[in-house]
Structures are given as C-alpha cells and as structure tokens.
Amino acid sequence: MKIVRIILQVLLPLVVLAVAANLALTMIEAREEPATQPVEVTPPLVRVMEVKPTGRRLTVKAEGTVFPRTQTDLVPEVSGRVVWVSPSLASGGFFEKDEELLKVDRREYELAVIRARSAVAQAELTLATEQEEADLARKEWESLGKGKPTPLTFREPQVAQAKASLASAQAALDQTEYDLERTVVTAPYTGLIRTKSVDVGQFVSRGTTVASVYAVDFAEVRLPIPDAELEYVDLPLAFRDQQDQTQGPKVTLRTEFAGREHTWQGRIVRTEAEIDPQSRMVLAVARVADPYGQGGRRGRPPLAVGMFVEAEIEGKWAGSVTVLPRSALRGKDTVYVVDENGRLEFRPVQILRTEREQALISSGLKAGDRVCLSILETAVDGMKVQVVETEAAPVPVS
C-alpha cells in the first residue's frame, strides 16, 4: 500500500500536467488567424493661399529728425545799448518778415548823420567856390593870356580835388545814414525764435549773436537709405550738367505725439552730395511745406524741429507681383505649391523683395496656384496633403 501511495503521489501530478498541456496545444491549433487590415496614413492638414498676381507700389522706409531748411544767427551791424526788444523775441516766439525785433540806442548815430551832412555842405561850398574861380581864370586867360594854357591855369586840379572831397563827404553821409537804419534789427523772413541772448539795457557789439532763428515756410528731414533699397525708388540724384531739377517722389512722415499718430505729406527734393562713409547710405532730403500749420487737421501738433519721424517714400510701380506672407518661403527661394491632386510641389521662385512680414514674388507662380502656408515637420516633394483652409491674398498697396 505504501508503494502504491508513493506511485500515485508522483504519477498523478504528471498525468494532470500532460493532460493540461495536450488540451492547451489542441486549443492553440484550433484557433482562427486574425484578419489583417492595410495601414491607413492620414495626409497632414495644411492651409493654403490662392495666388493672385497684381500691381503694387513699392515703398522705401527710413527714419530721421526734422531740421529747418533756413536758419540764421541774428547779429547787429552796429554797436550800442539795447533800448527795446520785441515781445516776439523770446524762445519759441513767432515773427513775420521785416518785423522789428530789437532796437539799439540811435542818438550817437543821429549825431554822426548831422556831422556828415555838415561835411557835405562844406564840400559843396568848396566845390562851388573852386568852380567859380576856375571860370574867372578861364575868362582872364581868354582876354589876356598867350600860348598854351596849363591845367593849373584853369584851376582844374583844385576843382577835381573839391569834387573828390564832396564825393567822400557824401559817402560818409550815406554810411552814417545806413548805420542809423541798422540800429533796428528786423526779421529776414517769417520764422521762429530758437534761442535769445540779449535784453533791454545790455550793450551789444557789432557782430555779436543776439538770437538764433529759423524759417517756418519749410521743414526738412534727412533720410538715410541703404544702397540695396535704391533700386526701388527714383531719387533726384544731382549731376553737374543737369539743367532741369525733377520733382522727387512723395513722402509720408509719421510720428506719435501725445498718444496719437500724426502724418504729414512731403517730397524728396534732393540727395546730399556725399555718401555716409560709415553707414554707406545715401542721404535723401524730404521737404514739408508749412510745418507749423495745422493743415486742416485739428489736434495735429506742428512738425517741430528736432522731432523724430518715420518716413515712407513712394517707390517704383511693380506691374505684376505676387504678395505672400514671408513665412511661406521655404529656404531662400522656394515655396510649396499644392496641385489639383492634393500633392506638394517644391516650386523655385524669383523674389523681387522681402519686407518685414511679406515677400514679393516676381516670377515662378501663376494665377490660381495654391501656396502652402503651414509649416510641415517632414515635407517630401509629391507627398499627399489635405487642404483645410484657403486664405485670401494680401491686398496690394497702389
């Protein structure tokens, strides 16, 4: 019995394992193979823009500071004590052309005029006396004289000297009268006082600057333009043998003042004689008329000297270009075009100009082409894509 019990304890587990293994093998062999399905690749979703070539006015942007076209240092032409100063003669004061701005004590110059007139009268008397004596000498010689007379016989040197003395006295009178007129300093043009350095009671000397002024008929802005931008705009370059000065392109000046943006219209009137040796830029000068007038716009500040402005210069006309977002460029000169079958095509293009947010394409695209705007992590020429949105082309600036 003991032997049977041992055999059962050993063989029974082995039989159970054998049966279980056989059952598992039978189940594995009897199972059905799962059906295989093809792998579906979903095309990436992209946004596109339909190409619409059109004309566009190119512009060149620059920045500069306003300065006066005409500025002058007021200098008295006579010396003396200041006895009167115009209320307009103050920093920021406006004045009109020929307006009296300052007066110097004129009494000394009035006395000089009196003395000069006396000298003229004395010279006239001397000349009249010499001419009368010359006439008497001629009559005496005609009645008594013999031979050829000398110039001294007719007192010609004395008459000539008297005439020269009269001319000198008259010149001195003219000078004193002119000095008397110059005791009043007048405005050379309509303008604005920049600085003032004189007041009543102060003694001024001839040639001393008493005020700095500038005209308000025009203001100018020096605009540096890079060499690469010159092909987009017609600047009035000056040549020595050029007779007719052509009118330059229009310019729009913008600045922000008191929390609002304001604009002025002007023109490029010239380019400066030299190219900046450090920046290698051409300096174009824009001119704006009546910078201190409101120009029909209430609330607009004057285009004051020293104001920093941004300028947009009207450039050449591009007859047929395609305007794309700059982000649509792939590499230097390639875009992705989605064809009618929904596949990508790598298309090389000719870039006319790149701006801050846009690129102007001159060739390589035709009307109706769909340019891919979406950024694809992995793009392959000819890959399938799915268009989800078609954006409108940017509106051209004419």
C-alpha positions in Angstrom: 0.0 0.0 0.0 2.8 2.3 0.8 4.3 1.7 -2.6 1.0 2.4 -4.3 0.6 5.6 -2.4 4.1 6.8 -3.4 3.4 6.0 -7.1 0.1 7.9 -7.0 1.8 11.0 -5.4 4.4 11.0 -8.2 2.4 10.0 -11.3 -0.8 11.9 -10.6 0.7 15.4 -11.0 2.5 14.2 -14.1 -0.7 12.9 -15.6 -2.5 16.2 -14.8 0.2 18.3 -16.4 0.2 16.1 -19.5 -3.5 16.4 -19.9 -3.4 20.2 -19.5 -0.6 20.5 -22.0 -2.4 18.4 -24.5 -5.6 20.5 -24.0 -3.7 23.8 -24.5 -2.0 22.5 -27.6 -5.3 21.5 -29.0 -6.8 24.9 -28.3 -3.9 26.7 -29.9 -4.1 24.6 -33.1 -7.9 25.1 -33.3 -7.8 29.0 -33.1 -8.6 31.2 -36.1 -5.9 33.5 -37.6 -6.9 37.3 -37.1 -7.7 39.2 -40.3 -5.0 41.8 -41.3 -6.0 45.3 -42.4 -4.0 47.7 -44.5 -2.4 50.7 -42.6 -4.0 54.0 -43.5 -1.8 57.1 -43.5 -3.8 60.4 -42.8 -2.5 63.2 -45.0 -1.4 66.3 -43.0 -3.7 69.2 -42.8 -2.4 72.4 -44.4 -3.6 76.0 -45.0 -3.1 77.4 -48.5 -3.4 80.8 -50.2 -4.5 81.1 -53.8 -2.1 83.2 -56.0 -3.5 86.4 -57.5 -0.7 88.4 -59.3 -1.4 92.1 -59.3 0.3 95.5 -59.5 1.9 97.1 -56.4 3.5 100.4 -55.5 6.9 99.7 -53.8 7.9 101.8 -50.8 11.1 102.5 -49.0 11.1 103.2 -45.3 13.5 105.4 -43.4 13.8 107.4 -40.2 15.1 110.9 -39.5 15.0 114.0 -37.4 13.3 117.3 -38.5 15.5 120.3 -39.1 14.8 123.8 -40.5 15.5 124.5 -44.2 16.7 128.0 -43.4 18.3 129.0 -40.1 20.2 132.2 -39.2 22.1 133.9 -36.3 20.8 137.4 -35.8 23.8 139.8 -35.5 23.6 143.6 -35.0 25.6 145.5 -37.6 26.2 148.4 -35.1 27.3 148.6 -31.5 25.3 150.2 -28.7 22.9 149.8 -25.8 19.7 147.9 -26.4 16.7 150.2 -25.7 13.9 148.0 -26.9 13.2 144.3 -27.5 10.1 142.9 -29.3 7.7 140.6 -27.4 8.3 138.2 -30.2 12.0 138.0 -29.4 11.7 135.1 -27.0 12.5 131.4 -27.3 9.6 129.9 -29.2 8.2 133.2 -30.4 6.9 133.6 -34.0 7.7 136.7 -36.1 6.9 138.0 -39.5 9.2 139.1 -42.3 10.6 142.6 -41.8 9.2 142.7 -38.3 11.3 144.9 -35.9 12.8 142.6 -33.2 15.4 144.8 -31.5 16.5 148.5 -31.3 19.9 149.9 -30.4 20.3 153.5 -28.9 20.4 155.7 -32.1 21.4 159.0 -30.6 25.1 158.5 -31.4 24.3 157.6 -35.0 21.9 160.6 -35.4 24.7 162.9 -34.3 27.0 161.2 -36.8 24.5 161.9 -39.6 24.3 165.6 -38.6 28.1 165.9 -38.7 28.2 164.1 -42.1 25.6 166.4 -43.5 27.6 169.4 -42.4 30.7 168.0 -44.1 28.7 167.5 -47.3 27.6 171.1 -47.2 31.1 172.3 -46.6 32.4 170.2 -49.5 29.6 171.5 -51.8 30.6 175.1 -50.9 34.3 174.4 -51.6 33.4 172.9 -54.9 31.2 175.8 -55.9 34.0 178.3 -54.9 36.6 176.4 -56.9 34.3 176.2 -60.0 33.6 179.9 -59.8 37.3 180.7 -59.6 38.0 178.4 -62.4 35.5 180.2 -64.6 37.1 183.6 -63.7 40.6 182.2 -64.5 39.4 180.9 -67.9 37.8 184.3 -68.8 41.0 186.2 -67.8 43.2 183.9 -69.9 40.9 184.3 -72.9 41.2 188.1 -72.7 44.9 188.4 -71.7 46.6 185.0 -72.0 49.1 183.9 -74.7 50.4 180.5 -75.6 49.1 177.1 -74.5 47.4 177.1 -71.0 48.3 174.5 -68.4 45.7 172.7 -66.2 46.8 174.9 -63.3 45.9 178.0 -65.3 42.2 176.9 -65.3 42.4 175.5 -61.7 41.5 172.0 -62.9 43.3 170.2 -60.1 41.6 172.3 -57.5 38.2 171.6 -59.0 38.9 167.9 -59.2 40.0 167.8 -55.6 36.9 169.6 -54.5 34.7 167.1 -56.4 36.6 164.2 -54.7 36.1 165.8 -51.3 32.4 166.2 -52.0 32.1 162.5 -53.1 33.9 161.4 -49.9 31.7 163.5 -47.7 28.6 162.2 -49.5 29.9 158.6 -49.0 30.4 159.3 -45.3 26.9 160.7 -45.0 25.5 157.6 -46.7 27.4 155.4 -44.3 26.1 157.2 -41.2 22.5 157.1 -42.5 22.9 153.4 -43.2 24.3 152.8 -39.7 21.3 154.8 -38.3 19.0 152.4 -40.2 20.8 149.4 -38.8 20.1 150.4 -35.2 16.8 148.5 -35.8 17.3 144.7 -36.2 14.5 143.3 -38.4 13.4 139.8 -39.2 14.8 138.5 -42.6 11.8 136.1 -43.1 8.8 134.7 -41.3 10.1 132.4 -38.7 10.5 131.2 -35.1 13.0 132.2 -32.4 15.2 129.3 -31.3 17.3 131.0 -28.7 17.7 134.5 -27.4 20.8 136.0 -25.7 20.0 139.8 -25.3 17.7 142.0 -23.4 17.0 145.7 -22.7 19.9 147.6 -21.2 22.5 145.3 -22.5 25.4 146.6 -24.6 25.8 144.7 -27.9 28.8 144.9 -30.2 28.9 144.7 -33.9 29.0 141.0 -35.0 27.7 139.6 -31.7 25.0 137.0 -32.0 21.8 138.1 -30.2 19.4 135.4 -31.3 19.2 132.2 -33.3 16.1 131.9 -35.6 14.8 129.7 -38.4 12.2 130.0 -41.1 8.8 128.2 -40.9 8.0 128.1 -44.6 9.5 124.6 -44.9 11.0 121.9 -42.8 13.3 119.2 -44.0 14.3 115.6 -42.8 17.5 113.8 -43.7 16.6 110.2 -44.5 19.4 107.6 -44.8 18.6 105.0 -47.5 20.6 101.8 -47.8 22.2 101.0 -51.2 20.1 97.9 -51.5 16.9 99.9 -51.4 17.9 102.4 -54.1 16.6 100.2 -56.9 13.0 100.5 -55.6 12.8 104.3 -55.7 13.6 107.2 -58.1 15.8 109.6 -56.2 16.6 113.0 -57.6 20.4 112.4 -58.0 22.2 115.6 -58.9 24.6 115.9 -61.8 26.8 118.8 -62.6 25.5 119.2 -66.1 21.8 118.7 -65.1 19.7 121.7 -66.0 16.1 120.6 -65.0 15.6 119.6 -61.4 12.9 116.8 -61.5 10.4 116.6 -58.6 11.2 113.8 -56.3 8.9 111.0 -55.0 6.2 111.7 -52.4 7.0 111.0 -48.8 4.6 110.4 -45.8 6.1 111.3 -42.4 4.6 109.7 -39.3 5.2 110.2 -35.6 3.5 109.5 -32.4 2.8 112.5 -30.2 0.6 112.7 -27.1 -0.5 109.2 -27.5 -1.7 109.6 -31.1 -0.2 109.1 -34.5 0.1 112.1 -36.9 1.1 112.3 -40.5 2.5 114.9 -42.9 2.9 114.8 -46.7 6.1 116.0 -48.4 8.5 115.2 -51.2 12.1 114.2 -51.7 13.8 117.4 -53.1 17.4 116.4 -53.3 20.2 114.0 -52.2 23.2 115.2 -50.3 26.5 115.5 -52.0 28.2 112.7 -50.2 27.6 109.1 -49.2 27.9 108.5 -45.4 31.4 106.9 -45.1 30.4 104.9 -42.0 26.9 103.5 -42.9 27.4 103.7 -46.7 23.9 105.1 -47.1 22.6 107.8 -49.4 21.1 110.7 -47.6 17.8 111.9 -49.2 16.2 115.1 -48.0 12.5 115.3 -47.7 10.7 118.7 -47.5 7.4 119.5 -46.0 5.6 122.9 -46.6 4.1 124.9 -43.7 5.3 122.6 -40.9 3.8 124.8 -38.2 0.4 125.0 -39.8 -2.5 122.7 -38.8 -3.1 121.7 -42.4 -6.8 121.4 -41.8 -6.4 118.8 -39.1 -7.4 119.9 -35.6 -5.3 118.4 -32.8 -2.3 117.8 -35.0 0.9 119.2 -33.5 3.4 121.2 -35.6 6.2 119.3 -37.3 8.7 120.8 -34.9 12.4 121.0 -35.4 14.0 118.1 -33.5 11.0 115.8 -33.9 11.9 112.1 -34.8 9.7 110.8 -37.6 9.3 107.6 -39.7 9.2 108.1 -43.4 7.6 106.1 -46.2 8.9 107.0 -49.6 6.8 106.3 -52.6 8.8 104.0 -54.9 8.5 102.4 -58.3 5.5 100.6 -59.7 5.8 96.8 -60.0 3.4 95.7 -62.7 2.8 92.0 -61.8 3.9 90.6 -58.5 2.5 88.0 -56.0 2.4 89.0 -52.4 3.0 86.2 -49.9 3.5 86.1 -46.2 7.2 85.9 -45.6 6.6 82.7 -43.6 5.5 81.0 -46.8 9.1 80.9 -48.1 11.0 77.6 -47.6 14.6 78.3 -47.7 16.0 81.1 -49.8 13.8 81.0 -52.9 11.3 78.0 -52.7 7.6 77.7 -51.9 5.4 74.6 -51.5 2.6 74.5 -54.1 -0.4 72.2 -53.6 -1.6 70.8 -57.0 -5.1 69.8 -58.1 -4.4 66.3 -56.8 -3.6 67.5 -53.3 0.2 66.8 -53.6 3.0 69.0 -52.7 5.3 70.5 -55.3 8.6 72.2 -54.4 8.5 75.4 -56.6 11.5 77.7 -57.1 10.5 81.4 -57.4 12.1 84.7 -58.2 11.9 87.1 -55.2 11.7 90.7 -56.1 11.8 92.0 -52.5 11.4 90.7 -48.9 9.8 93.0 -46.3 9.2 92.6 -42.6 6.1 90.4 -43.0 5.7 89.9 -46.7 7.6 88.7 -49.7 7.1 89.9 -53.3 7.4 87.2 -55.9 8.1 88.4 -59.5 8.1 85.0 -61.3 7.6 81.3 -60.6 3.9 81.4 -59.7 0.8 81.8 -61.8 -2.8 82.8 -61.1 -4.7 80.1 -59.3 -1.6 78.3 -57.8 -2.2 77.3 -54.2 0.8 78.1 -51.9 1.1 76.1 -48.7 1.3 78.4 -45.6 1.5 75.6 -42.9 4.9 74.5 -41.5 5.4 70.8 -42.1 7.9 68.9 -39.9 8.7 66.5 -42.7 7.9 67.6 -46.3 8.6 65.5 -49.3 8.1 66.5 -52.9 5.0 64.8 -54.1 3.6 63.9 -50.7 -0.2 63.9 -50.2 -1.8 66.7 -48.1 -5.3 67.8 -47.2 -6.3 71.4 -47.6 -8.4 72.7 -44.7 -8.5 76.4 -45.3 -7.8 78.8 -48.2 -6.7 82.3 -47.2 -7.2 85.5 -49.2 -4.2 87.0 -50.8 -2.9 90.3 -49.2 -4.4 93.5 -50.6 -1.8 95.3 -52.7 -0.9 98.9 -51.9 -1.3 101.0 -55.1 
